[in-house]
Amino acid sequence: MPPRLRLFYSILTASLLFIPVVALYSELSRTPPANADCVPVQRLPLLLFYAGACGGGVVLLLVIATGRLAYRGERGGSGSASGESRFLS
């Protein structure tokens, strides 16, 4: 992937990753009234979803930033409009 596209997609992913990070931080910063060590069970699925979104976003950011995605560019074309496979002929 060209460096310009890699930088663009890294910035885009990092900015979109900011959304679940802020949501997870705001959920965890709310202190329960009685015991500050336990998280109420009602909030647990939401917290797991936010944590999964953060983890997936970090993995995606690392893959994009390190250039591990295959970029083949656009192919010039002798492709058929009917969608037939080139291997069938």
MARLUMDREN-217852 format. One line per field, with one value per atom (N, C-alpha, C, O): x, y, z; residue number from 1; residue in one letter. Coordinates in pm, 1 decimal, decimal comma. Example, Ala and Ser with C-alpha at 12.3 -4.5 7.8 and 13.67 -1.06 7.14 Angstrom:
<sites>
x [1319,0; 1230,0; 1320,0; 1423,6; 1285,0; 1367,0; 1290,0; 1340,9]
y [-569,0; -450,0; -330,0; -331,9; -225,0; -106,0; 3,0; 113,8]
z [780,0; 780,0; 780,0; 846,5; 708,0; 714,0; 787,0; 803,9]
seq [1; 1; 1; 1; 2; 2; 2; 2]
type [A; A; A; A; S; S; S; S]
</sites>
This chain:
<sites>
x [84,9; 0,0; 89,7; 186,6; 58,5; 139,3; 136,4; 36,1; 246,3; 253,9; 144,8; 98,5; 104,7; 1,1; -133,2; -202,3; -169,2; -292,6; -280,8; -376,9; -163,5; -142,8; -159,5; -220,7; -106,5; -121,3; -267,2; -316,8; -336,3; -476,4; -561,6; -640,6; -546,1; -626,9; -586,5; -670,8; -462,3; -421,0; -485,9; -533,8; -487,6; -551,0; -701,2; -761,4; -761,9; -905,0; -940,5; -1037,6; -863,8; -889,1; -866,2; -943,9; -761,2; -733,3; -844,2; -881,7; -895,9; -1003,5; -1132,8; -1207,8; -1159,8; -1277,8; -1259,2; -1357,1; -1136,9; -1107,2; -1129,5; -1152,8; -1122,5; -1141,5; -1283,1; -1302,6; -1382,6; -1522,7; -1543,6; -1593,2; -1507,4; -1529,2; -1436,1; -1470,7; -1319,6; -1229,5; -1292,3; -1288,3; -1349,8; -1414,6; -1537,7; -1562,4; -1615,2; -1733,0; -1694,5; -1759,4; -1589,6; -1543,9; -1490,9; -1517,4; -1417,2; -1363,9; -1476,2; -1471,6; -1577,6; -1687,4; -1770,1; -1819,3; -1786,4; -1857,6; -1779,6; -1837,2; -1648,8; -1568,4; -1544,2; -1515,8; -1554,5; -1529,2; -1650,0; -1637,5; -1766,7; -1883,1; -1864,0; -1848,7; -1864,9; -1844,3; -1978,7; -2069,5; -1992,6; -2114,9; -2127,3; -2025,8; -2248,5; -2265,1; -2208,9; -2161,5; -2212,3; -2171,4; -2027,2; -1943,6; -1995,8; -1864,8; -1796,7; -1849,7; -1682,2; -1613,2; -1536,5; -1488,6; -1523,4; -1446,6; -1527,3; -1469,2; -1658,0; -1737,9; -1815,1; -1853,8; -1835,7; -1912,4; -2048,6; -2055,9; -2156,8; -2288,9; -2304,3; -2250,7; -2377,5; -2392,5; -2466,1; -2443,1; -2553,2; -2628,5; -2537,6; -2569,0; -2427,0; -2335,2; -2229,8; -2156,5; -2220,8; -2115,5; -2119,2; -2013,4; -2235,5; -2235,8; -2190,2; -2120,0; -2230,2; -2188,1; -2037,4; -1971,4; -1984,1; -1839,2; -1762,0; -1657,5; -1812,5; -1746,4; -1750,5; -1653,6; -1860,7; -1871,1; -1770,9; -1701,6; -1763,2; -1668,0; -1523,3; -1440,0; -1494,7; -1359,1; -1324,6; -1212,1; -1420,8; -1398,0; -1377,3; -1292,6; -1454,0; -1437,3; -1300,4; -1236,6; -1255,9; -1122,9; -1013,6; -919,9; -1025,1; -924,9; -920,4; -812,5; -1037,7; -1043,1; -988,6; -921,1; -1017,3; -965,5; -814,9; -749,1; -760,1; -614,5; -547,1; -444,4; -605,3; -548,0; -553,7; -456,6; -668,0; -681,8; -583,4; -524,3; -566,2; -470,5; -328,2; -252,7; -291,2; -156,8; -134,2; -26,4; -235,6; -222,7; -206,4; -123,9; -284,4; -275,6; -144,4; -77,0; -108,8; 10,1; 139,6; 235,2; 144,0; 266,6; 273,3; 375,5; 166,2; 168,3; 152,8; 206,8; 80,6; 63,6; -52,6; -77,1; -123,7; -232,7; -176,8; -87,8; -227,2; -181,8; -254,7; -377,7; -179,6; -236,6; -191,8; -72,6; -285,8; -252,4; -282,5; -253,2; -339,1; -371,8; -490,6; -554,7; -518,8; -627,9; -576,8; -466,8; -656,7; -617,2; -676,4; -791,9; -597,6; -646,8; -728,5; -713,4; -814,1; -903,5; -948,1; -993,3; -934,5; -999,0; -1103,8; -1133,6; -1159,6; -1261,2; -1393,6; -1424,5; -1470,2; -1598,6; -1705,2; -1700,5; -1800,3; -1907,9; -2011,7; -2088,1; -2015,8; -2117,0; -2076,4; -2157,1; -1956,0; -1911,3; -1861,5; -1845,2; -1836,4; -1786,3; -1642,1; -1567,0; -1606,8; -1471,9; -1378,3; -1415,8; -1258,2; -1160,7; -1105,8; -1040,9; -1132,2; -1081,4; -1173,0; -1134,8; -1292,7; -1388,6; -1367,8; -1425,5; -1289,1; -1276,1; -1178,6; -1159,4]
y [-116,4; 0,0; 122,9; 129,2; 218,4; 340,4; 412,1; 407,7; 477,6; 542,8; 647,0; 665,5; 713,4; 815,8; 753,8; 806,2; 642,8; 573,1; 510,3; 510,2; 457,1; 396,9; 500,7; 472,4; 619,2; 726,6; 769,4; 790,5; 782,5; 822,7; 722,3; 760,5; 594,1; 492,3; 474,0; 438,2; 497,1; 490,6; 601,7; 578,4; 721,6; 833,9; 812,8; 842,3; 762,2; 735,3; 629,1; 645,2; 522,5; 416,0; 465,3; 432,9; 542,6; 594,7; 689,1; 688,2; 769,5; 859,8; 783,5; 820,7; 677,1; 596,1; 510,7; 477,2; 475,6; 400,5; 486,3; 433,7; 615,5; 707,8; 698,4; 723,3; 662,8; 655,8; 547,5; 578,9; 419,8; 321,1; 339,3; 298,9; 399,0; 422,7; 522,6; 502,4; 629,6; 729,5; 668,9; 694,4; 589,1; 526,5; 428,6; 424,8; 349,9; 256,0; 330,4; 290,2; 436,9; 514,7; 578,8; 580,9; 631,4; 695,4; 593,0; 623,7; 471,9; 367,1; 321,6; 300,3; 306,9; 260,8; 368,8; 337,1; 495,1; 602,8; 629,5; 695,6; 578,3; 591,0; 498,8; 377,8; 555,5; 473,6; 430,1; 512,1; 302,9; 256,8; 317,9; 349,3; 335,1; 402,7; 325,4; 388,1; 193,6; 118,7; 71,3; 111,6; -15,1; -78,6; -37,6; -64,4; 25,7; 74,5; -35,4; -12,0; -153,1; -260,8; -346,4; -412,4; -347,2; -435,5; -354,6; -240,0; -416,9; -356,8; -423,7; -546,5; -346,8; -409,0; -500,3; -472,2; -608,8; -709,5; -652,2; -697,2; -554,9; -496,5; -425,9; -419,8; -372,9; -299,3; -387,6; -342,7; -512,7; -601,1; -627,4; -621,5; -656,4; -676,7; -553,4; -564,8; -436,1; -312,6; -292,3; -253,1; -318,9; -305,8; -405,6; -371,8; -527,7; -627,1; -587,3; -608,5; -530,5; -483,6; -371,4; -372,9; -274,7; -164,7; -215,3; -169,5; -309,3; -364,0; -441,0; -432,3; -516,3; -587,4; -492,3; -516,6; -384,4; -284,6; -217,0; -190,0; -190,0; -130,1; -226,7; -186,3; -352,0; -450,9; -471,1; -476,5; -482,5; -496,6; -374,8; -387,2; -257,7; -135,0; -123,7; -76,9; -166,9; -162,7; -260,6; -228,8; -379,9; -477,4; -423,7; -434,7; -365,2; -307,5; -192,6; -180,4; -109,9; 0,6; -51,4; 1,8; -153,9; -210,1; -273,6; -260,4; -342,0; -404,4; -297,9; -312,2; -192,3; -86,4; -8,7; 17,6; 27,6; 111,0; 38,9; 102,5; -92,2; -165,2; -208,4; -260,9; -187,0; -218,8; -365,4; -412,8; -439,3; -582,8; -616,1; -733,2; -515,7; -539,8; -545,5; -468,0; -634,5; -646,2; -542,2; -536,9; -461,5; -361,4; -395,1; -393,0; -425,5; -467,2; -360,9; -380,6; -250,7; -146,3; -185,0; -287,6; -103,4; -134,2; -215,7; -192,9; -309,4; -393,0; -336,7; -294,3; -336,7; -296,0; -406,7; -523,4; -370,9; -474,6; -536,6; -471,2; -663,1; -741,9; -830,9; -939,8; -783,9; -860,7; -855,4; -757,3; -959,1; -962,8; -898,2; -906,2; -834,7; -768,0; -866,7; -833,6; -986,2; -1083,0; -1158,0; -1233,1; -1140,2; -1204,5; -1345,2; -1416,6; -1388,6; -1523,0; -1533,4; -1435,9; -1648,0; -1670,6; -1690,8; -1749,4; -1642,4; -1658,2; -1801,2; -1838,9; -1879,6; -2015,8; -2115,2; -2230,0; -2071,3; -2162,2; -2179,7; -2271,2; -2096,9; -2104,6; -2206,6; -2222,0]
z [0,0; 0,0; 0,0; 75,6; -82,6; -84,6; 50,8; 122,0; 85,2; 216,7; 239,4; 351,9; 134,7; 149,2; 189,9; 277,3; 126,3; 163,7; 301,6; 378,5; 333,0; 464,6; 574,5; 677,5; 554,0; 652,6; 664,3; 775,0; 551,0; 552,6; 628,8; 715,2; 597,2; 663,8; 809,6; 891,8; 843,4; 984,1; 1064,7; 1175,7; 1009,7; 1078,9; 1088,5; 1191,7; 982,6; 983,6; 1087,9; 1161,9; 1094,3; 1191,2; 1333,3; 1423,1; 1354,9; 1488,6; 1535,3; 1652,6; 1444,2; 1483,7; 1511,7; 1601,9; 1435,3; 1463,0; 1588,1; 1654,7; 1620,4; 1741,5; 1866,0; 1974,8; 1849,9; 1960,7; 2018,5; 2137,4; 1935,3; 1979,5; 2085,4; 2193,6; 2058,8; 2165,9; 2285,5; 2396,5; 2265,2; 2378,1; 2475,1; 2596,5; 2422,2; 2508,0; 2575,1; 2693,0; 2501,4; 2560,6; 2671,5; 2776,0; 2649,2; 2751,6; 2873,5; 2986,8; 2852,0; 2963,5; 3044,0; 3167,0; 2974,1; 3047,1; 3124,5; 3233,1; 3070,8; 3143,8; 3266,9; 3373,6; 3251,1; 3363,8; 3467,9; 3583,4; 3430,1; 3525,4; 3615,0; 3718,1; 3576,0; 3664,1; 3783,5; 3767,4; 3901,5; 4020,4; 4076,1; 4089,7; 4108,2; 4172,1; 4312,0; 4374,2; 4361,8; 4491,0; 4610,8; 4705,5; 4610,1; 4730,2; 4720,3; 4801,1; 4620,9; 4614,9; 4484,4; 4376,5; 4492,3; 4373,2; 4300,2; 4189,2; 4358,0; 4295,4; 4199,2; 4113,0; 4211,2; 4126,1; 4021,9; 4045,1; 3908,9; 3800,1; 3798,7; 3802,8; 3792,8; 3789,3; 3667,0; 3559,8; 3685,3; 3580,9; 3459,9; 3347,6; 3480,3; 3369,8; 3270,9; 3152,1; 3316,9; 3228,3; 3164,8; 3076,7; 3207,9; 3160,1; 3008,6; 2946,0; 2945,5; 2799,5; 2722,4; 2622,0; 2769,3; 2703,2; 2715,3; 2619,1; 2832,6; 2853,1; 2767,3; 2711,8; 2756,3; 2672,0; 2525,1; 2452,2; 2482,1; 2343,8; 2316,9; 2215,2; 2407,4; 2390,8; 2392,4; 2314,2; 2481,2; 2488,3; 2361,1; 2312,0; 2307,7; 2181,6; 2064,9; 1978,9; 2061,5; 1956,0; 1966,2; 1864,5; 2087,6; 2106,1; 2060,6; 1991,7; 2098,3; 2057,9; 1907,8; 1848,8; 1845,2; 1699,6; 1628,3; 1526,1; 1680,9; 1620,9; 1630,8; 1537,9; 1744,0; 1760,4; 1664,3; 1604,2; 1650,1; 1556,1; 1413,9; 1339,0; 1376,3; 1242,8; 1221,3; 1113,9; 1321,6; 1311,1; 1293,4; 1212,0; 1368,1; 1354,8; 1217,7; 1159,8; 1166,4; 1034,2; 926,3; 836,0; 936,1; 835,5; 848,7; 749,1; 971,6; 992,2; 956,2; 911,8; 974,7; 942,3; 796,5; 752,2; 722,0; 579,5; 548,8; 448,9; 631,6; 610,4; 517,9; 489,1; 471,7; 377,3; 236,1; 201,3; 156,7; 17,8; -66,7; -67,6; -136,0; -224,8; -365,5; -396,0; -449,1; -584,6; -688,4; -806,4; -648,3; -743,5; -829,4; -806,5; -926,4; -1016,4; -1133,0; -1183,4; -1174,7; -1287,7; -1415,0; -1417,8; -1519,1; -1648,5; -1708,3; -1671,9; -1799,3; -1816,5; -1941,8; -2035,7; -1941,5; -2044,1; -1978,1; -2027,2; -1866,5; -1795,9; -1869,1; -1936,7; -1855,6; -1923,7; -1837,6; -1714,9; -1901,7; -1830,6; -1778,8; -1688,2; -1834,1; -1792,5; -1666,3; -1611,6; -1619,6; -1496,9; -1514,9; -1415,9; -1636,8; -1659,7; -1609,9; -1612,0; -1567,3; -1519,4; -1636,9; -1738,4; -1622,3; -1729,3; -1736,0; -1833,6; -1632,3; -1627,8; -1699,5; -1722,3; -1734,7; -1795,6; -1946,1; -2004,8; -2008,6; -2154,9; -2202,6; -2323,2]
seq [1; 1; 1; 1; 2; 2; 2; 2; 3; 3; 3; 3; 4; 4; 4; 4; 5; 5; 5; 5; 6; 6; 6; 6; 7; 7; 7; 7; 8; 8; 8; 8; 9; 9; 9; 9; 10; 10; 10; 10; 11; 11; 11; 11; 12; 12; 12; 12; 13; 13; 13; 13; 14; 14; 14; 14; 15; 15; 15; 15; 16; 16; 16; 16; 17; 17; 17; 17; 18; 18; 18; 18; 19; 19; 19; 19; 20; 20; 20; 20; 21; 21; 21; 21; 22; 22; 22; 22; 23; 23; 23; 23; 24; 24; 24; 24; 25; 25; 25; 25; 26; 26; 26; 26; 27; 27; 27; 27; 28; 28; 28; 28; 29; 29; 29; 29; 30; 30; 30; 30; 31; 31; 31; 31; 32; 32; 32; 32; 33; 33; 33; 33; 34; 34; 34; 34; 35; 35; 35; 35; 36; 36; 36; 36; 37; 37; 37; 37; 38; 38; 38; 38; 39; 39; 39; 39; 40; 40; 40; 40; 41; 41; 41; 41; 42; 42; 42; 42; 43; 43; 43; 43; 44; 44; 44; 44; 45; 45; 45; 45; 46; 46; 46; 46; 47; 47; 47; 47; 48; 48; 48; 48; 49; 49; 49; 49; 50; 50; 50; 50; 51; 51; 51; 51; 52; 52; 52; 52; 53; 53; 53; 53; 54; 54; 54; 54; 55; 55; 55; 55; 56; 56; 56; 56; 57; 57; 57; 57; 58; 58; 58; 58; 59; 59; 59; 59; 60; 60; 60; 60; 61; 61; 61; 61; 62; 62; 62; 62; 63; 63; 63; 63; 64; 64; 64; 64; 65; 65; 65; 65; 66; 66; 66; 66; 67; 67; 67; 67; 68; 68; 68; 68; 69; 69; 69; 69; 70; 70; 70; 70; 71; 71; 71; 71; 72; 72; 72; 72; 73; 73; 73; 73; 74; 74; 74; 74; 75; 75; 75; 75; 76; 76; 76; 76; 77; 77; 77; 77; 78; 78; 78; 78; 79; 79; 79; 79; 80; 80; 80; 80; 81; 81; 81; 81; 82; 82; 82; 82; 83; 83; 83; 83; 84; 84; 84; 84; 85; 85; 85; 85; 86; 86; 86; 86; 87; 87; 87; 87; 88; 88; 88; 88; 89; 89; 89; 89]
type [M; M; M; M; P; P; P; P; P; P; P; P; R; R; R; R; L; L; L; L; R; R; R; R; L; L; L; L; F; F; F; F; Y; Y; Y; Y; S; S; S; S; I; I; I; I; L; L; L; L; T; T; T; T; A; A; A; A; S; S; S; S; L; L; L; L; L; L; L; L; F; F; F; F; I; I; I; I; P; P; P; P; V; V; V; V; V; V; V; V; A; A; A; A; L; L; L; L; Y; Y; Y; Y; S; S; S; S; E; E; E; E; L; L; L; L; S; S; S; S; R; R; R; R; T; T; T; T; P; P; P; P; P; P; P; P; A; A; A; A; N; N; N; N; A; A; A; A; D; D; D; D; C; C; C; C; V; V; V; V; P; P; P; P; V; V; V; V; Q; Q; Q; Q; R; R; R; R; L; L; L; L; P; P; P; P; L; L; L; L; L; L; L; L; L; L; L; L; F; F; F; F; Y; Y; Y; Y; A; A; A; A; G; G; G; G; A; A; A; A; C; C; C; C; G; G; G; G; G; G; G; G; G; G; G; G; V; V; V; V; V; V; V; V; L; L; L; L; L; L; L; L; L; L; L; L; V; V; V; V; I; I; I; I; A; A; A; A; T; T; T; T; G; G; G; G; R; R; R; R; L; L; L; L; A; A; A; A; Y; Y; Y; Y; R; R; R; R; G; G; G; G; E; E; E; E; R; R; R; R; G; G; G; G; G; G; G; G; S; S; S; S; G; G; G; G; S; S; S; S; A; A; A; A; S; S; S; S; G; G; G; G; E; E; E; E; S; S; S; S; R; R; R; R; F; F; F; F; L; L; L; L; S; S; S; S]
</sites>
